[in-house]
Amino acid sequence: MKEIVQFVDRYGTDCVKWDGLEEKYGDKDMLSMWVADMDFRCPECVHAAIRKYMECGAYGYDMLSGRFNKAFAKWEKEKHGYEVKQEWLRYATGVVQAFYWCIDSMTEKGDCVLVLPPVYYPFFNAIDETGRTLVESNLIWNGQEYKMDYSDVERKIVENNVKMLLFCSPHNPAGRVWRREELEKIADICEKYDVIIVSDEIHHDFVYEGFKHIPMGLIRKDKTVVLSSASKTFNLAGMTTAMAIIPDDNIRAKWDAFVETIHISEGNSFGYLAGEAAYLEGEEWFDEVKKIIYDNYIFLKDRLLEKLPKLQIAPLEGTYLMWADFGAYLKESEMTYFFEKKCKIALDYGEWFHGGAETWVRFNLATSREIIEKAAEIILGQLKDS
Ligand SMILES: Cc1ncc(COP(=O)(O)O)c(C=O)c1O
C-alpha cells in the first residue's frame, strides 16, 4: 500500500531549503534543517485539484476566493473551535507580508512594537523596515520551558508607550503552545494599555498530544488580528496565500485602507485551489505528518541526550522545530564553525532570534527519519572528537 505521506528529494527544484544552501551558507553540500518548510509531498487532494484546473488549460480571472475562505473557516471551527466570520477575513500574500501590513496600517512611524524573543526573526525586520521602534521583552528559560515575563512586558509597554504586540502562537522557536491563562494574562496587559495584538498563528495546527491551541481571537476579539495560512500545515508556502482574521471593524478598516494603497486584495488561483482542497480533504495526510514529526522529535531528542546529557532541549508542544541549547558543549563563538564547517548541517542559529539564545539552534524536524538520524550521528561524532 502506498504511504499517505511521501518524502521527496527536493534538490534541483529551486527550493530555498536545499538549492538555497550555497547562497545562505556558502556550501551546497550540507544537510539542510533550516528554513521552515517540509520535505514531504503535499496531500494528494491538492494535486488532484490542481490537475483538474490544469485540464481546462486556461488560467484566466477566477472567482475562487469565496470557496477557499469557507473551507478555511470550516477547518478553524472544527479543529480549533474558532468561528471565523467571512467578513473578518482578508487576503495577504504571506503571513510575513500580513504582519508588515498590520504594522503599516495600524501604527504610526516611530511607534513602539513589542516582541517576545527569542522569536521568529522577520518580526525584527518588519518593525525596522516599516520605520517603527523595536521593543523586546525576553521570554525566560527556566531550565524546563520558556515563560513570559509579565511584569517586564508591562514595564516595557508603559515605558515605551507600546502600540502593538507582535505575538507568536504556538511560539517559534520555543515550541510552546500557550495555555489559556498565559494568553489571558498577556491579553489583559494589552487591554489595560490599549495595545493591538497581532498574533502569528501559522504553526497552530502543529500541536501535539496533551496540548491545545487557543486562537488569540477567542481570548480577545477587539484590537486583535490573527494571522494564519495553509502554508505550514500542508506545505504550500510557494503558493503565497495567507489570511488575516480581523474581527474589529475599526482596525479592519485601517487594513483595508492600507491595502487599497498597495492594490493587493486577491490571491492567485493555485493558492486558493490548493488551500481549499487541503482544508477540505487533507486531514488524514496532516495527522500522519504530525506523527512523523513527533517521532522525529523523540528520536532526535533522545539520541542526542543519551550522549550529551547536558544539552537543553525545549519540549516540543507545538511547531515542527526543535530548539536546543548546546551551551554546555560549545562556546558562542564556536557555533557557526561547528555546525557549518565541522558538521555541515544547516540550522537556524539562536543569535538570529535574539533573547540571549546565542548557543541555541533550531532544527527543522519535517523531513525523513534518515536525515534526522544522519544529523544526530554527525553531531555526536563531531562533539566526541572535539
Ligand atoms: C512564525 C512564522 N510566521 C510566518 C512564517 C512565514 O509565513 P509566510 O511564508 O506565509 O510569509 C513562518 C515561516 O517559517 C513562521 O515560522
The ligand as an SDF file (V2000), in Angstrom:
LIG
                    3D

 16 16  0  0  0  0  0  0  0  0999 V2000
    6.0770   32.2520   12.8890 C   0  0  0  0  0  0  0  0  0  0  0  0
    6.1430   32.3080   11.3920 C   0  0  0  0  0  0  0  0  0  0  0  0
    5.4330   33.2370   10.7390 N   0  0  0  0  0  0  0  0  0  0  0  0
    5.4590   33.3270    9.3930 C   0  0  0  0  0  0  0  0  0  0  0  0
    6.2160   32.4600    8.6420 C   0  0  0  0  0  0  0  0  0  0  0  0
    6.2500   32.5890    7.1420 C   0  0  0  0  0  0  0  0  0  0  0  0
    4.9810   32.8140    6.6520 O   0  0  0  0  0  0  0  0  0  0  0  0
    4.7180   33.0730    5.1080 P   0  0  0  0  0  0  0  0  0  0  0  0
    5.5520   32.1300    4.3370 O   0  0  0  0  0  0  0  0  0  0  0  0
    3.2480   32.8770    4.9670 O   0  0  0  0  0  0  0  0  0  0  0  0
    5.1010   34.5070    4.8670 O   0  0  0  0  0  0  0  0  0  0  0  0
    6.9600   31.4700    9.2750 C   0  0  0  0  0  0  0  0  0  0  0  0
    7.8080   30.5490    8.4900 C   0  0  0  0  0  0  0  0  0  0  0  0
    8.7100   29.9680    8.9680 O   0  0  0  0  0  0  0  0  0  0  0  0
    6.9150   31.3920   10.6880 C   0  0  0  0  0  0  0  0  0  0  0  0
    7.6070   30.4620   11.3470 O   0  0  0  0  0  0  0  0  0  0  0  0
  1  2  1  0
  2  3  1  0
  2 15  2  0
  3  4  2  0
  4  5  1  0
  5  6  1  0
  5 12  2  0
  6  7  1  0
  7  8  1  0
  8  9  2  0
  8 10  1  0
  8 11  1  0
 12 13  1  0
 12 15  1  0
 13 14  2  0
 15 16  1  0
M  END
$$$$
